[in-house]
Amino acid sequence: MSIGKKLRHKAETAEGAAKKTVGKALGNERMEAEGRADQAKGNTKQTGDKLKQAGQKIKHAFKH
């Protein structure tokens, strides 16, 4: 798993959080909802990366 991928997923989460905050401050429910969705999508991708990495560690442990 590349560092670039991890950074993209973290950036997506941060962008979603910022969008959610701006939407809330402006009273724009649509922007706030889109921000929540983007944030959740980024968090989901980060979780998937962590699970993949854990699986690789387990696989490596059983090889040795």
PDBQT receptor file of N, H, CA, C and O in Angstrom, charges set to zero:
ATOM      1  N   MET A   1       0.851  -1.169   0.000  1.00  0.00    +0.000 N 
ATOM      2  CA  MET A   1       0.000   0.000   0.000  1.00  0.00    +0.000 C 
ATOM      3  C   MET A   1       0.899   1.235   0.000  1.00  0.00    +0.000 C 
ATOM      4  O   MET A   1       1.804   1.363   0.824  1.00  0.00    +0.000 OA
ATOM      5  N   SER A   2       0.635   2.118  -0.920  1.00  0.00    +0.000 N 
ATOM      6  H   SER A   2      -0.100   2.014  -1.589  1.00  0.00    +0.000 HD
ATOM      7  CA  SER A   2       1.526   3.262  -1.091  1.00  0.00    +0.000 C 
ATOM      8  C   SER A   2       1.172   4.410  -0.140  1.00  0.00    +0.000 C 
ATOM      9  O   SER A   2       0.035   4.564   0.308  1.00  0.00    +0.000 OA
ATOM     10  N   ILE A   3       2.187   5.189   0.135  1.00  0.00    +0.000 N 
ATOM     11  H   ILE A   3       3.110   5.064  -0.229  1.00  0.00    +0.000 HD
ATOM     12  CA  ILE A   3       2.002   6.375   0.973  1.00  0.00    +0.000 C 
ATOM     13  C   ILE A   3       1.055   7.347   0.266  1.00  0.00    +0.000 C 
ATOM     14  O   ILE A   3       0.225   7.995   0.905  1.00  0.00    +0.000 OA
ATOM     15  N   GLY A   4       1.187   7.441  -1.049  1.00  0.00    +0.000 N 
ATOM     16  H   GLY A   4       1.861   6.915  -1.568  1.00  0.00    +0.000 HD
ATOM     17  CA  GLY A   4       0.331   8.342  -1.816  1.00  0.00    +0.000 C 
ATOM     18  C   GLY A   4      -1.143   8.025  -1.647  1.00  0.00    +0.000 C 
ATOM     19  O   GLY A   4      -1.978   8.922  -1.534  1.00  0.00    +0.000 OA
ATOM     20  N   LYS A   5      -1.449   6.732  -1.633  1.00  0.00    +0.000 N 
ATOM     21  H   LYS A   5      -0.771   6.003  -1.725  1.00  0.00    +0.000 HD
ATOM     22  CA  LYS A   5      -2.847   6.303  -1.462  1.00  0.00    +0.000 C 
ATOM     23  C   LYS A   5      -3.359   6.704  -0.076  1.00  0.00    +0.000 C 
ATOM     24  O   LYS A   5      -4.474   7.205   0.070  1.00  0.00    +0.000 OA
ATOM     25  N   LYS A   6      -2.529   6.474   0.927  1.00  0.00    +0.000 N 
ATOM     26  H   LYS A   6      -1.623   6.067   0.809  1.00  0.00    +0.000 HD
ATOM     27  CA  LYS A   6      -2.922   6.838   2.290  1.00  0.00    +0.000 C 
ATOM     28  C   LYS A   6      -3.168   8.336   2.400  1.00  0.00    +0.000 C 
ATOM     29  O   LYS A   6      -4.137   8.773   3.022  1.00  0.00    +0.000 OA
ATOM     30  N   LEU A   7      -2.283   9.115   1.792  1.00  0.00    +0.000 N 
ATOM     31  H   LEU A   7      -1.496   8.760   1.288  1.00  0.00    +0.000 HD
ATOM     32  CA  LEU A   7      -2.435  10.569   1.844  1.00  0.00    +0.000 C 
ATOM     33  C   LEU A   7      -3.690  11.031   1.109  1.00  0.00    +0.000 C 
ATOM     34  O   LEU A   7      -4.380  11.942   1.565  1.00  0.00    +0.000 OA
ATOM     35  N   ARG A   8      -3.983  10.406  -0.023  1.00  0.00    +0.000 N 
ATOM     36  H   ARG A   8      -3.423   9.665  -0.393  1.00  0.00    +0.000 HD
ATOM     37  CA  ARG A   8      -5.201  10.772  -0.766  1.00  0.00    +0.000 C 
ATOM     38  C   ARG A   8      -6.448  10.501   0.066  1.00  0.00    +0.000 C 
ATOM     39  O   ARG A   8      -7.379  11.307   0.082  1.00  0.00    +0.000 OA
ATOM     40  N   HIS A   9      -6.463   9.370   0.753  1.00  0.00    +0.000 N 
ATOM     41  H   HIS A   9      -5.707   8.715   0.740  1.00  0.00    +0.000 HD
ATOM     42  CA  HIS A   9      -7.633   9.028   1.555  1.00  0.00    +0.000 C 
ATOM     43  C   HIS A   9      -7.771   9.963   2.755  1.00  0.00    +0.000 C 
ATOM     44  O   HIS A   9      -8.880  10.364   3.108  1.00  0.00    +0.000 OA
ATOM     45  N   LYS A  10      -6.653  10.310   3.378  1.00  0.00    +0.000 N 
ATOM     46  H   LYS A  10      -5.752   9.985   3.091  1.00  0.00    +0.000 HD
ATOM     47  CA  LYS A  10      -6.699  11.269   4.491  1.00  0.00    +0.000 C 
ATOM     48  C   LYS A  10      -7.153  12.639   3.997  1.00  0.00    +0.000 C 
ATOM     49  O   LYS A  10      -7.925  13.326   4.665  1.00  0.00    +0.000 OA
ATOM     50  N   ALA A  11      -6.663  13.030   2.813  1.00  0.00    +0.000 N 
ATOM     51  H   ALA A  11      -6.035  12.472   2.270  1.00  0.00    +0.000 HD
ATOM     52  CA  ALA A  11      -7.057  14.320   2.242  1.00  0.00    +0.000 C 
ATOM     53  C   ALA A  11      -8.546  14.333   1.928  1.00  0.00    +0.000 C 
ATOM     54  O   ALA A  11      -9.217  15.343   2.141  1.00  0.00    +0.000 OA
ATOM     55  N   GLU A  12      -9.060  13.231   1.427  1.00  0.00    +0.000 N 
ATOM     56  H   GLU A  12      -8.514  12.411   1.254  1.00  0.00    +0.000 HD
ATOM     57  CA  GLU A  12     -10.490  13.143   1.117  1.00  0.00    +0.000 C 
ATOM     58  C   GLU A  12     -11.319  13.297   2.390  1.00  0.00    +0.000 C 
ATOM     59  O   GLU A  12     -12.355  13.962   2.388  1.00  0.00    +0.000 OA
ATOM     60  N   THR A  13     -10.858  12.679   3.468  1.00  0.00    +0.000 N 
ATOM     61  H   THR A  13     -10.017  12.139   3.469  1.00  0.00    +0.000 HD
ATOM     62  CA  THR A  13     -11.556  12.788   4.746  1.00  0.00    +0.000 C 
ATOM     63  C   THR A  13     -11.516  14.226   5.248  1.00  0.00    +0.000 C 
ATOM     64  O   THR A  13     -12.531  14.761   5.693  1.00  0.00    +0.000 OA
ATOM     65  N   ALA A  14     -10.342  14.849   5.175  1.00  0.00    +0.000 N 
ATOM     66  H   ALA A  14      -9.518  14.414   4.813  1.00  0.00    +0.000 HD
ATOM     67  CA  ALA A  14     -10.196  16.230   5.637  1.00  0.00    +0.000 C 
ATOM     68  C   ALA A  14     -11.020  17.192   4.782  1.00  0.00    +0.000 C 
ATOM     69  O   ALA A  14     -11.636  18.120   5.308  1.00  0.00    +0.000 OA
ATOM     70  N   GLU A  15     -11.034  16.975   3.482  1.00  0.00    +0.000 N 
ATOM     71  H   GLU A  15     -10.534  16.221   3.055  1.00  0.00    +0.000 HD
ATOM     72  CA  GLU A  15     -11.812  17.817   2.576  1.00  0.00    +0.000 C 
ATOM     73  C   GLU A  15     -13.302  17.705   2.909  1.00  0.00    +0.000 C 
ATOM     74  O   GLU A  15     -14.025  18.701   2.914  1.00  0.00    +0.000 OA
ATOM     75  N   GLY A  16     -13.742  16.490   3.183  1.00  0.00    +0.000 N 
ATOM     76  H   GLY A  16     -13.155  15.681   3.179  1.00  0.00    +0.000 HD
ATOM     77  CA  GLY A  16     -15.139  16.286   3.548  1.00  0.00    +0.000 C 
ATOM     78  C   GLY A  16     -15.498  16.985   4.844  1.00  0.00    +0.000 C 
ATOM     79  O   GLY A  16     -16.573  17.572   4.971  1.00  0.00    +0.000 OA
ATOM     80  N   ALA A  17     -14.580  16.918   5.814  1.00  0.00    +0.000 N 
ATOM     81  H   ALA A  17     -13.706  16.442   5.711  1.00  0.00    +0.000 HD
ATOM     82  CA  ALA A  17     -14.830  17.577   7.098  1.00  0.00    +0.000 C 
ATOM     83  C   ALA A  17     -14.911  19.093   6.916  1.00  0.00    +0.000 C 
ATOM     84  O   ALA A  17     -15.763  19.754   7.509  1.00  0.00    +0.000 OA
ATOM     85  N   ALA A  18     -14.018  19.631   6.093  1.00  0.00    +0.000 N 
ATOM     86  H   ALA A  18     -13.326  19.093   5.612  1.00  0.00    +0.000 HD
ATOM     87  CA  ALA A  18     -14.031  21.075   5.838  1.00  0.00    +0.000 C 
ATOM     88  C   ALA A  18     -15.323  21.486   5.124  1.00  0.00    +0.000 C 
ATOM     89  O   ALA A  18     -15.945  22.492   5.468  1.00  0.00    +0.000 OA
ATOM     90  N   LYS A  19     -15.709  20.702   4.137  1.00  0.00    +0.000 N 
ATOM     91  H   LYS A  19     -15.205  19.885   3.857  1.00  0.00    +0.000 HD
ATOM     92  CA  LYS A  19     -16.929  20.989   3.373  1.00  0.00    +0.000 C 
ATOM     93  C   LYS A  19     -18.152  20.939   4.295  1.00  0.00    +0.000 C 
ATOM     94  O   LYS A  19     -19.061  21.763   4.189  1.00  0.00    +0.000 OA
ATOM     95  N   LYS A  20     -18.155  19.974   5.184  1.00  0.00    +0.000 N 
ATOM     96  H   LYS A  20     -17.417  19.305   5.270  1.00  0.00    +0.000 HD
ATOM     97  CA  LYS A  20     -19.260  19.839   6.140  1.00  0.00    +0.000 C 
ATOM     98  C   LYS A  20     -19.328  21.067   7.046  1.00  0.00    +0.000 C 
ATOM     99  O   LYS A  20     -20.408  21.601   7.298  1.00  0.00    +0.000 OA
ATOM    100  N   THR A  21     -18.171  21.511   7.532  1.00  0.00    +0.000 N 
ATOM    101  H   THR A  21     -17.293  21.078   7.327  1.00  0.00    +0.000 HD
ATOM    102  CA  THR A  21     -18.111  22.664   8.430  1.00  0.00    +0.000 C 
ATOM    103  C   THR A  21     -18.551  23.946   7.721  1.00  0.00    +0.000 C 
ATOM    104  O   THR A  21     -19.306  24.740   8.282  1.00  0.00    +0.000 OA
ATOM    105  N   VAL A  22     -18.081  24.144   6.498  1.00  0.00    +0.000 N 
ATOM    106  H   VAL A  22     -17.468  23.498   6.043  1.00  0.00    +0.000 HD
ATOM    107  CA  VAL A  22     -18.465  25.330   5.735  1.00  0.00    +0.000 C 
ATOM    108  C   VAL A  22     -19.965  25.299   5.442  1.00  0.00    +0.000 C 
ATOM    109  O   VAL A  22     -20.649  26.315   5.568  1.00  0.00    +0.000 OA
ATOM    110  N   GLY A  23     -20.463  24.148   5.058  1.00  0.00    +0.000 N 
ATOM    111  H   GLY A  23     -19.907  23.323   4.956  1.00  0.00    +0.000 HD
ATOM    112  CA  GLY A  23     -21.890  24.018   4.793  1.00  0.00    +0.000 C 
ATOM    113  C   GLY A  23     -22.730  24.341   6.015  1.00  0.00    +0.000 C 
ATOM    114  O   GLY A  23     -23.769  24.995   5.920  1.00  0.00    +0.000 OA
ATOM    115  N   LYS A  24     -22.264  23.873   7.164  1.00  0.00    +0.000 N 
ATOM    116  H   LYS A  24     -21.420  23.342   7.242  1.00  0.00    +0.000 HD
ATOM    117  CA  LYS A  24     -22.989  24.133   8.412  1.00  0.00    +0.000 C 
ATOM    118  C   LYS A  24     -22.948  25.628   8.744  1.00  0.00    +0.000 C 
ATOM    119  O   LYS A  24     -23.952  26.207   9.156  1.00  0.00    +0.000 OA
ATOM    120  N   ALA A  25     -21.779  26.242   8.560  1.00  0.00    +0.000 N 
ATOM    121  H   ALA A  25     -20.963  25.771   8.225  1.00  0.00    +0.000 HD
ATOM    122  CA  ALA A  25     -21.631  27.665   8.861  1.00  0.00    +0.000 C 
ATOM    123  C   ALA A  25     -22.499  28.531   7.940  1.00  0.00    +0.000 C 
ATOM    124  O   ALA A  25     -23.045  29.549   8.365  1.00  0.00    +0.000 OA
ATOM    125  N   LEU A  26     -22.615  28.119   6.695  1.00  0.00    +0.000 N 
ATOM    126  H   LEU A  26     -22.171  27.292   6.350  1.00  0.00    +0.000 HD
ATOM    127  CA  LEU A  26     -23.415  28.882   5.735  1.00  0.00    +0.000 C 
ATOM    128  C   LEU A  26     -24.899  28.527   5.771  1.00  0.00    +0.000 C 
ATOM    129  O   LEU A  26     -25.717  29.192   5.136  1.00  0.00    +0.000 OA
ATOM    130  N   GLY A  27     -25.234  27.496   6.503  1.00  0.00    +0.000 N 
ATOM    131  H   GLY A  27     -24.569  26.956   7.019  1.00  0.00    +0.000 HD
ATOM    132  CA  GLY A  27     -26.622  27.044   6.535  1.00  0.00    +0.000 C 
ATOM    133  C   GLY A  27     -27.019  26.297   5.277  1.00  0.00    +0.000 C 
ATOM    134  O   GLY A  27     -28.203  26.188   4.957  1.00  0.00    +0.000 OA
ATOM    135  N   ASN A  28     -26.029  25.784   4.564  1.00  0.00    +0.000 N 
ATOM    136  H   ASN A  28     -25.067  25.873   4.823  1.00  0.00    +0.000 HD
ATOM    137  CA  ASN A  28     -26.259  25.059   3.315  1.00  0.00    +0.000 C 
ATOM    138  C   ASN A  28     -26.307  23.561   3.632  1.00  0.00    +0.000 C 
ATOM    139  O   ASN A  28     -25.268  22.910   3.748  1.00  0.00    +0.000 OA
ATOM    140  N   GLU A  29     -27.503  23.032   3.768  1.00  0.00    +0.000 N 
ATOM    141  H   GLU A  29     -28.346  23.561   3.675  1.00  0.00    +0.000 HD
ATOM    142  CA  GLU A  29     -27.674  21.627   4.163  1.00  0.00    +0.000 C 
ATOM    143  C   GLU A  29     -27.107  20.660   3.124  1.00  0.00    +0.000 C 
ATOM    144  O   GLU A  29     -26.568  19.608   3.467  1.00  0.00    +0.000 OA
ATOM    145  N   ARG A  30     -27.237  21.031   1.852  1.00  0.00    +0.000 N 
ATOM    146  H   ARG A  30     -27.675  21.886   1.573  1.00  0.00    +0.000 HD
ATOM    147  CA  ARG A  30     -26.736  20.153   0.793  1.00  0.00    +0.000 C 
ATOM    148  C   ARG A  30     -25.205  20.024   0.881  1.00  0.00    +0.000 C 
ATOM    149  O   ARG A  30     -24.666  18.920   0.798  1.00  0.00    +0.000 OA
ATOM    150  N   MET A  31     -24.518  21.148   1.049  1.00  0.00    +0.000 N 
ATOM    151  H   MET A  31     -24.956  22.045   1.118  1.00  0.00    +0.000 HD
ATOM    152  CA  MET A  31     -23.060  21.119   1.146  1.00  0.00    +0.000 C 
ATOM    153  C   MET A  31     -22.624  20.351   2.395  1.00  0.00    +0.000 C 
ATOM    154  O   MET A  31     -21.655  19.592   2.362  1.00  0.00    +0.000 OA
ATOM    155  N   GLU A  32     -23.340  20.554   3.474  1.00  0.00    +0.000 N 
ATOM    156  H   GLU A  32     -24.127  21.170   3.500  1.00  0.00    +0.000 HD
ATOM    157  CA  GLU A  32     -23.037  19.856   4.725  1.00  0.00    +0.000 C 
ATOM    158  C   GLU A  32     -23.192  18.342   4.533  1.00  0.00    +0.000 C 
ATOM    159  O   GLU A  32     -22.353  17.569   4.997  1.00  0.00    +0.000 OA
ATOM    160  N   ALA A  33     -24.248  17.924   3.858  1.00  0.00    +0.000 N 
ATOM    161  H   ALA A  33     -24.929  18.552   3.481  1.00  0.00    +0.000 HD
ATOM    162  CA  ALA A  33     -24.490  16.501   3.609  1.00  0.00    +0.000 C 
ATOM    163  C   ALA A  33     -23.425  15.923   2.681  1.00  0.00    +0.000 C 
ATOM    164  O   ALA A  33     -22.950  14.807   2.895  1.00  0.00    +0.000 OA
ATOM    165  N   GLU A  34     -23.049  16.681   1.649  1.00  0.00    +0.000 N 
ATOM    166  H   GLU A  34     -23.435  17.587   1.475  1.00  0.00    +0.000 HD
ATOM    167  CA  GLU A  34     -21.994  16.223   0.744  1.00  0.00    +0.000 C 
ATOM    168  C   GLU A  34     -20.677  16.071   1.498  1.00  0.00    +0.000 C 
ATOM    169  O   GLU A  34     -19.926  15.123   1.269  1.00  0.00    +0.000 OA
ATOM    170  N   GLY A  35     -20.405  17.008   2.393  1.00  0.00    +0.000 N 
ATOM    171  H   GLY A  35     -21.014  17.778   2.579  1.00  0.00    +0.000 HD
ATOM    172  CA  GLY A  35     -19.194  16.927   3.210  1.00  0.00    +0.000 C 
ATOM    173  C   GLY A  35     -19.190  15.688   4.090  1.00  0.00    +0.000 C 
ATOM    174  O   GLY A  35     -18.174  15.005   4.219  1.00  0.00    +0.000 OA
ATOM    175  N   ARG A  36     -20.337  15.409   4.693  1.00  0.00    +0.000 N 
ATOM    176  H   ARG A  36     -21.162  15.964   4.589  1.00  0.00    +0.000 HD
ATOM    177  CA  ARG A  36     -20.448  14.198   5.521  1.00  0.00    +0.000 C 
ATOM    178  C   ARG A  36     -20.196  12.947   4.687  1.00  0.00    +0.000 C 
ATOM    179  O   ARG A  36     -19.507  12.025   5.123  1.00  0.00    +0.000 OA
ATOM    180  N   ALA A  37     -20.764  12.928   3.481  1.00  0.00    +0.000 N 
ATOM    181  H   ALA A  37     -21.324  13.678   3.127  1.00  0.00    +0.000 HD
ATOM    182  CA  ALA A  37     -20.596  11.770   2.597  1.00  0.00    +0.000 C 
ATOM    183  C   ALA A  37     -19.138  11.613   2.175  1.00  0.00    +0.000 C 
ATOM    184  O   ALA A  37     -18.608  10.502   2.184  1.00  0.00    +0.000 OA
ATOM    185  N   ASP A  38     -18.487  12.718   1.806  1.00  0.00    +0.000 N 
ATOM    186  H   ASP A  38     -18.918  13.620   1.799  1.00  0.00    +0.000 HD
ATOM    187  CA  ASP A  38     -17.076  12.664   1.420  1.00  0.00    +0.000 C 
ATOM    188  C   ASP A  38     -16.206  12.193   2.582  1.00  0.00    +0.000 C 
ATOM    189  O   ASP A  38     -15.280  11.401   2.403  1.00  0.00    +0.000 OA
ATOM    190  N   GLN A  39     -16.519  12.692   3.767  1.00  0.00    +0.000 N 
ATOM    191  H   GLN A  39     -17.270  13.335   3.912  1.00  0.00    +0.000 HD
ATOM    192  CA  GLN A  39     -15.759  12.313   4.952  1.00  0.00    +0.000 C 
ATOM    193  C   GLN A  39     -15.938  10.814   5.232  1.00  0.00    +0.000 C 
ATOM    194  O   GLN A  39     -14.969  10.118   5.533  1.00  0.00    +0.000 OA
ATOM    195  N   ALA A  40     -17.145  10.336   5.135  1.00  0.00    +0.000 N 
ATOM    196  H   ALA A  40     -17.933  10.901   4.890  1.00  0.00    +0.000 HD
ATOM    197  CA  ALA A  40     -17.407   8.913   5.369  1.00  0.00    +0.000 C 
ATOM    198  C   ALA A  40     -16.710   8.052   4.321  1.00  0.00    +0.000 C 
ATOM    199  O   ALA A  40     -16.175   6.989   4.638  1.00  0.00    +0.000 OA
ATOM    200  N   LYS A  41     -16.717   8.510   3.086  1.00  0.00    +0.000 N 
ATOM    201  H   LYS A  41     -17.152   9.373   2.828  1.00  0.00    +0.000 HD
ATOM    202  CA  LYS A  41     -16.052   7.765   2.005  1.00  0.00    +0.000 C 
ATOM    203  C   LYS A  41     -14.549   7.667   2.272  1.00  0.00    +0.000 C 
ATOM    204  O   LYS A  41     -13.953   6.602   2.107  1.00  0.00    +0.000 OA
ATOM    205  N   GLY A  42     -13.949   8.768   2.679  1.00  0.00    +0.000 N 
ATOM    206  H   GLY A  42     -14.433   9.633   2.813  1.00  0.00    +0.000 HD
ATOM    207  CA  GLY A  42     -12.518   8.757   2.998  1.00  0.00    +0.000 C 
ATOM    208  C   GLY A  42     -12.214   7.857   4.182  1.00  0.00    +0.000 C 
ATOM    209  O   GLY A  42     -11.226   7.122   4.171  1.00  0.00    +0.000 OA
ATOM    210  N   ASN A  43     -13.054   7.911   5.199  1.00  0.00    +0.000 N 
ATOM    211  H   ASN A  43     -13.856   8.508   5.209  1.00  0.00    +0.000 HD
ATOM    212  CA  ASN A  43     -12.858   7.055   6.376  1.00  0.00    +0.000 C 
ATOM    213  C   ASN A  43     -12.986   5.579   6.008  1.00  0.00    +0.000 C 
ATOM    214  O   ASN A  43     -12.236   4.742   6.511  1.00  0.00    +0.000 OA
ATOM    215  N   THR A  44     -13.927   5.266   5.141  1.00  0.00    +0.000 N 
ATOM    216  H   THR A  44     -14.536   5.946   4.732  1.00  0.00    +0.000 HD
ATOM    217  CA  THR A  44     -14.126   3.891   4.704  1.00  0.00    +0.000 C 
ATOM    218  C   THR A  44     -12.899   3.387   3.948  1.00  0.00    +0.000 C 
ATOM    219  O   THR A  44     -12.459   2.254   4.144  1.00  0.00    +0.000 OA
ATOM    220  N   LYS A  45     -12.361   4.228   3.094  1.00  0.00    +0.000 N 
ATOM    221  H   LYS A  45     -12.718   5.148   2.935  1.00  0.00    +0.000 HD
ATOM    222  CA  LYS A  45     -11.164   3.838   2.341  1.00  0.00    +0.000 C 
ATOM    223  C   LYS A  45      -9.974   3.636   3.275  1.00  0.00    +0.000 C 
ATOM    224  O   LYS A  45      -9.176   2.719   3.079  1.00  0.00    +0.000 OA
ATOM    225  N   GLN A  46      -9.855   4.486   4.282  1.00  0.00    +0.000 N 
ATOM    226  H   GLN A  46     -10.503   5.231   4.442  1.00  0.00    +0.000 HD
ATOM    227  CA  GLN A  46      -8.765   4.334   5.252  1.00  0.00    +0.000 C 
ATOM    228  C   GLN A  46      -8.917   3.030   6.025  1.00  0.00    +0.000 C 
ATOM    229  O   GLN A  46      -7.930   2.336   6.270  1.00  0.00    +0.000 OA
ATOM    230  N   THR A  47     -10.127   2.697   6.405  1.00  0.00    +0.000 N 
ATOM    231  H   THR A  47     -10.929   3.260   6.206  1.00  0.00    +0.000 HD
ATOM    232  CA  THR A  47     -10.382   1.444   7.113  1.00  0.00    +0.000 C 
ATOM    233  C   THR A  47     -10.048   0.249   6.229  1.00  0.00    +0.000 C 
ATOM    234  O   THR A  47      -9.462  -0.728   6.695  1.00  0.00    +0.000 OA
ATOM    235  N   GLY A  48     -10.419   0.326   4.965  1.00  0.00    +0.000 N 
ATOM    236  H   GLY A  48     -10.895   1.120   4.586  1.00  0.00    +0.000 HD
ATOM    237  CA  GLY A  48     -10.086  -0.744   4.024  1.00  0.00    +0.000 C 
ATOM    238  C   GLY A  48      -8.589  -0.927   3.894  1.00  0.00    +0.000 C 
ATOM    239  O   GLY A  48      -8.099  -2.055   3.844  1.00  0.00    +0.000 OA
ATOM    240  N   ASP A  49      -7.858   0.177   3.839  1.00  0.00    +0.000 N 
ATOM    241  H   ASP A  49      -8.256   1.093   3.879  1.00  0.00    +0.000 HD
ATOM    242  CA  ASP A  49      -6.396   0.104   3.764  1.00  0.00    +0.000 C 
ATOM    243  C   ASP A  49      -5.817  -0.571   5.004  1.00  0.00    +0.000 C 
ATOM    244  O   ASP A  49      -4.906  -1.394   4.909  1.00  0.00    +0.000 OA
ATOM    245  N   LYS A  50      -6.356  -0.213   6.166  1.00  0.00    +0.000 N 
ATOM    246  H   LYS A  50      -7.096   0.456   6.243  1.00  0.00    +0.000 HD
ATOM    247  CA  LYS A  50      -5.865  -0.797   7.418  1.00  0.00    +0.000 C 
ATOM    248  C   LYS A  50      -6.153  -2.300   7.469  1.00  0.00    +0.000 C 
ATOM    249  O   LYS A  50      -5.314  -3.080   7.918  1.00  0.00    +0.000 OA
ATOM    250  N   LEU A  51      -7.334  -2.701   7.010  1.00  0.00    +0.000 N 
ATOM    251  H   LEU A  51      -8.016  -2.067   6.645  1.00  0.00    +0.000 HD
ATOM    252  CA  LEU A  51      -7.672  -4.129   6.989  1.00  0.00    +0.000 C 
ATOM    253  C   LEU A  51      -6.767  -4.893   6.025  1.00  0.00    +0.000 C 
ATOM    254  O   LEU A  51      -6.316  -6.000   6.318  1.00  0.00    +0.000 OA
ATOM    255  N   LYS A  52      -6.517  -4.291   4.889  1.00  0.00    +0.000 N 
ATOM    256  H   LYS A  52      -6.884  -3.392   4.650  1.00  0.00    +0.000 HD
ATOM    257  CA  LYS A  52      -5.640  -4.920   3.899  1.00  0.00    +0.000 C 
ATOM    258  C   LYS A  52      -4.238  -5.091   4.471  1.00  0.00    +0.000 C 
ATOM    259  O   LYS A  52      -3.616  -6.140   4.304  1.00  0.00    +0.000 OA
ATOM    260  N   GLN A  53      -3.752  -4.068   5.138  1.00  0.00    +0.000 N 
ATOM    261  H   GLN A  53      -4.258  -3.216   5.274  1.00  0.00    +0.000 HD
ATOM    262  CA  GLN A  53      -2.427  -4.127   5.743  1.00  0.00    +0.000 C 
ATOM    263  C   GLN A  53      -2.377  -5.184   6.843  1.00  0.00    +0.000 C 
ATOM    264  O   GLN A  53      -1.388  -5.908   6.955  1.00  0.00    +0.000 OA
ATOM    265  N   ALA A  54      -3.417  -5.281   7.647  1.00  0.00    +0.000 N 
ATOM    266  H   ALA A  54      -4.221  -4.693   7.556  1.00  0.00    +0.000 HD
ATOM    267  CA  ALA A  54      -3.464  -6.287   8.700  1.00  0.00    +0.000 C 
ATOM    268  C   ALA A  54      -3.476  -7.690   8.104  1.00  0.00    +0.000 C 
ATOM    269  O   ALA A  54      -2.816  -8.593   8.618  1.00  0.00    +0.000 OA
ATOM    270  N   GLY A  55      -4.221  -7.869   7.026  1.00  0.00    +0.000 N 
ATOM    271  H   GLY A  55      -4.757  -7.135   6.609  1.00  0.00    +0.000 HD
ATOM    272  CA  GLY A  55      -4.254  -9.163   6.347  1.00  0.00    +0.000 C 
ATOM    273  C   GLY A  55      -2.895  -9.557   5.811  1.00  0.00    +0.000 C 
ATOM    274  O   GLY A  55      -2.509 -10.724   5.875  1.00  0.00    +0.000 OA
ATOM    275  N   GLN A  56      -2.165  -8.581   5.280  1.00  0.00    +0.000 N 
ATOM    276  H   GLN A  56      -2.479  -7.633   5.228  1.00  0.00    +0.000 HD
ATOM    277  CA  GLN A  56      -0.827  -8.860   4.774  1.00  0.00    +0.000 C 
ATOM    278  C   GLN A  56       0.123  -9.245   5.900  1.00  0.00    +0.000 C 
ATOM    279  O   GLN A  56       0.981 -10.111   5.728  1.00  0.00    +0.000 OA
ATOM    280  N   LYS A  57      -0.030  -8.601   7.050  1.00  0.00    +0.000 N 
ATOM    281  H   LYS A  57      -0.727  -7.897   7.190  1.00  0.00    +0.000 HD
ATOM    282  CA  LYS A  57       0.816  -8.934   8.200  1.00  0.00    +0.000 C 
ATOM    283  C   LYS A  57       0.530 -10.355   8.681  1.00  0.00    +0.000 C 
ATOM    284  O   LYS A  57       1.452 -11.098   9.018  1.00  0.00    +0.000 OA
ATOM    285  N   ILE A  58      -0.743 -10.729   8.714  1.00  0.00    +0.000 N 
ATOM    286  H   ILE A  58      -1.492 -10.125   8.440  1.00  0.00    +0.000 HD
ATOM    287  CA  ILE A  58      -1.115 -12.082   9.141  1.00  0.00    +0.000 C 
ATOM    288  C   ILE A  58      -0.572 -13.102   8.155  1.00  0.00    +0.000 C 
ATOM    289  O   ILE A  58      -0.017 -14.127   8.550  1.00  0.00    +0.000 OA
ATOM    290  N   LYS A  59      -0.734 -12.818   6.878  1.00  0.00    +0.000 N 
ATOM    291  H   LYS A  59      -1.185 -11.985   6.557  1.00  0.00    +0.000 HD
ATOM    292  CA  LYS A  59      -0.225 -13.713   5.827  1.00  0.00    +0.000 C 
ATOM    293  C   LYS A  59       1.281 -13.885   5.962  1.00  0.00    +0.000 C 
ATOM    294  O   LYS A  59       1.799 -14.996   5.854  1.00  0.00    +0.000 OA
ATOM    295  N   HIS A  60       1.967 -12.799   6.196  1.00  0.00    +0.000 N 
ATOM    296  H   HIS A  60       1.547 -11.896   6.284  1.00  0.00    +0.000 HD
ATOM    297  CA  HIS A  60       3.425 -12.833   6.360  1.00  0.00    +0.000 C 
ATOM    298  C   HIS A  60       3.806 -13.645   7.601  1.00  0.00    +0.000 C 
ATOM    299  O   HIS A  60       4.781 -14.395   7.575  1.00  0.00    +0.000 OA
ATOM    300  N   ALA A  61       3.047 -13.499   8.674  1.00  0.00    +0.000 N 
ATOM    301  H   ALA A  61       2.255 -12.890   8.694  1.00  0.00    +0.000 HD
ATOM    302  CA  ALA A  61       3.350 -14.216   9.916  1.00  0.00    +0.000 C 
ATOM    303  C   ALA A  61       3.223 -15.730   9.736  1.00  0.00    +0.000 C 
ATOM    304  O   ALA A  61       3.997 -16.495  10.313  1.00  0.00    +0.000 OA
ATOM    305  N   PHE A  62       2.254 -16.154   8.941  1.00  0.00    +0.000 N 
ATOM    306  H   PHE A  62       1.626 -15.533   8.472  1.00  0.00    +0.000 HD
ATOM    307  CA  PHE A  62       2.049 -17.591   8.740  1.00  0.00    +0.000 C 
ATOM    308  C   PHE A  62       3.078 -18.181   7.763  1.00  0.00    +0.000 C 
ATOM    309  O   PHE A  62       3.318 -19.388   7.773  1.00  0.00    +0.000 OA
ATOM    310  N   LYS A  63       3.675 -17.349   6.936  1.00  0.00    +0.000 N 
ATOM    311  H   LYS A  63       3.481 -16.368   6.927  1.00  0.00    +0.000 HD
ATOM    312  CA  LYS A  63       4.701 -17.830   6.025  1.00  0.00    +0.000 C 
ATOM    313  C   LYS A  63       5.976 -18.181   6.778  1.00  0.00    +0.000 C 
ATOM    314  O   LYS A  63       6.738 -19.050   6.356  1.00  0.00    +0.000 OA
ATOM    315  N   HIS A  64       6.199 -17.503   7.889  1.00  0.00    +0.000 N 
ATOM    316  H   HIS A  64       5.580 -16.797   8.232  1.00  0.00    +0.000 HD
ATOM    317  CA  HIS A  64       7.450 -17.711   8.628  1.00  0.00    +0.000 C 
ATOM    318  C   HIS A  64       7.222 -18.475   9.869  1.00  0.00    +0.000 C 
ATOM    319  O   HIS A  64       8.166 -18.740  10.613  1.00  0.00    +0.000 OA
TER     320      HIS A  64
